[in-house]
Amino acid sequence: MSSGETIGYRGPTACAAAGITYRQLDYWARTGLVEPSVRPAYGSGTQRLYGARDIVVLKIVKRLLDTGVSLQSIRTAVRHLAESSSSDLRQMTLICDGATVYECASPDDLAELLSGGQGIFGISVGAVWRDVRDALTQLHGERVDTGETLPGDSAADELAARRRGRAG
């Protein structure tokens, strides 16, 4: 998933999948913390479109903020995530000691962090990726080239249920 994605997600969908408020999403986009890679806003009345990868980053930012990580450390982590390939992200674990965010690439990295005797927490980026992917299957997307709305599975199931109810 990259800036060349053919499916984008509007703000409310990105918020639902990432577990954040629209106010957070808007603020993070305006301050450059997490900007939409599919389509930025071009002024009043245009809709930002976020890619699935953007939404993964939004969810990770939310988790880091919820645990009290500094905004400076979060910005560093976001830059690192942006520089990583999608396949690297799916294998990545982020470890935080409360002040700094580290990529944990091996058990030795984890042992080194633990040797300091301080508490740490980890975020499996691959698990976040799967959570976001599963959430997006239930939500509406938009084809970038045509603007066509793509209903999520839950929307299609609801429509099918209504049709069955009318037919029966």
N, C-alpha and C positions, 0 to 999 in steps of 0.2 A: 504494500500500500504506500503510495507516494503522492506527490503533488500532481501526478498524471492520472489520478483516479477518475473513473467515470461515474462514480456515485458519491454524492456529498450529502451531508446531513445539516439541516437548519439548526439554528440555536436551540430551540426548545427540545429537539430530539437529542442534540449533543448533551444538553443538561440532564435529560432523563437517563441517558446511558452512562454518564459520568457521575451522577449523583450530586450535582452542584446546582446552584441557583442561576437564573439568567443574569442577575446582577453580577455575580462572580465571573461568569463567562464574558460578559461585556467588558468588565474592568480588566480582566486578564488580557483580552484582545487589545483594548485601547492602550494598555501599558506595555504591550509587547511580550508579556510572559508566555502566553500560548496564543499564537495567531492562526487563523484558519489557512490551511495549505491549499484547499480546493478553490475557494473564491473569497477574497477579502471583501469587506463592505466598501462600496465606492461612493459613499455619501448617503444622504437621507433617502430612505425607501428601498435601498438594496439589501439583500439578505446575504450574510456570510454563510459559506458552506464549509463544513468541517469534514475532514476525512476520518476514517476509522482510527488511523494512527494518532491523529490529533486528539481524538476522544480518549484514547489510552493515556496520553500524556496528561490530559485534563484530570482524569481519575487519579493518576499518580500524584499530581500536584495537590489535589484535595486531600489525599491520605497523608502526605507530608505536612501540609498545613495543620491538619487535625492533630498531629502528634507534636506540634510546636517547633518544627524545623524553621530556621530563619529563611526569610525571603531570598537573601543572598545565596544561601546554599541551594535553595530550590531552583533559582535561576541557573546556577552551575549545573545542577542535575538535568534541567530541561535542555540546556545546550548539549550535554553529553548524549541525551536521548535522541536529539535531532541529528547528531553526527553518526549514530549507530544505524546499521541496516535493519530491515524488518526481521530478518532471520536472527540477527544478534539480539534484538529486543525480546524475541520469544524465548530465548535461552537465558536472559539476564536476570540477576537478582540484585536489587539495590539494598544496601545495608546503611543504616543511619545510627549514629551514636548520640543523636539529639542536636548536634551542631553541624555536622558534616555528613554528606551523602557520598557513599562509595559504591562502586560496582564490585560485586563479589564474583570473581571469575572462577574461584577454586576453593576447596575446603581449607587450603593454607591461608587464603585471604581472610576467611572467617576466623580461623584460629588466631591469626595475628591481631585482629580487632578485639577478640575476646580476651586476649592475654593482658590487655590493659585493665581488666577487672571492671570495666564499666558496662552498663546495660546498653543493649543495642536492639534494634528491630529491623526486620527485613520485609521487602516487598518483592514478590515474584512477579516480574513484569509479564511473563508468559501467562500466569494465572489472570492477571488484570486484562491482558489481551483477549483471553477466552471469555471472561465476563462481559467485556464490551461487545465482542462479536455476538455472543448469545443475546445480549440486550438489543443490539441493532437489528437482529432478525425479527424482533417483535415490533419495531418502530418504522416509521416512514422514512424513506430515502428519496433522493432526487437525482435523476440522470443529469449530468452536467451538460451534455451536448444538446439535449432536447428540452430540459426543464420538466420532463415527465415525472410525476410523483409515483414512487414505487412503494406500495403498501407493505407493511411488515406482515409476518405470519398471523399475528393476533388480529390484525385488521381484516385480513382475508378470511380467517375463521369466523369472525363476527359477521361478515357479509354473507358467507355461505350459510351460517345458521339462520340469518334473517330470511334468506331465500327459501331454505327448507321449511321454515315456519309458515311462509306465505303459501307454499305449494301444498302443504299438508292440511 
